């Protein structure tokens, strides 16, 4: 999966209207809450990557999430 497709899918799952960018800080995204974290875990599960809620809680930016997905390079 490409970075762009992953981010688009993540946006849809979290129900974010604006386009996510790698340098976005998660704390600046109003929709980023516990439900968004569960939706993100679901996206990881769909692509076959196991990430724990604790690992996801350590992410501070969209780039950190992309690194966990192994697609942090364009």
N, C-alpha and C positions, 0 to 999 in steps of 0.2 A: 504494500500500500504506500502511495506517495504521501509526502508531508501534507500537501494541499488536500488530498482526499481524506486523510485522517482528521485534519482540522475541521473540514466541512462536516464530516460525520459527528465529530465531537460537538460542534456548534449546534447541530440538529438535536443531538441527545440532551444537551444541557438547555436547549431552547434559548440560545443567545441570538439576538438580532444582528449584532455587528460581527464583522469578520475578525476571527482570532488571529493574532500575530505572535510569533515565537517570543518576542520580548515583552509581551503583556504579563504584568504581575497578577497572579491569581487574586491577591487581596484587593486589587482595583476592579475586579469583575463582580458587579453586584449579584449576578446569578450564581456565583461560586459559593455553594453551601454543601451541606451533607448530602442532599439529593443529587447535586451535581457531581459529587465525588462518587456516589454509587453509579450514576450514569457513565462516568468515566471508566470505572472498573468494568462495566458492561462492555464498553468499547474495547478495552484491553482483552477481555474474554473472547470477544468476537474475532480478534485477530490472533488468538492463541498465545497471548502473553500473560503470565501470571504476575500480578502486582497486588500486594496487600494494601489494606486501607492505611496501615502505618507508613508504608513507603510513599503512598500518594499524599498523605498529610505532610510529608517532608518537602514536597514540591512547592516551590515558591513562584514559579513562572510557567508559562506555557512551554517554554524551552525545556524545562525540567521534565514535563510530561512527555514531550517528544523524545527525550533521551531514554526514558523508561520504555518507550515504544520502539526504540532502535532506529528512529527515522529523524534524528535531529540534524541531519545534513540534507541539503536540497539536492 
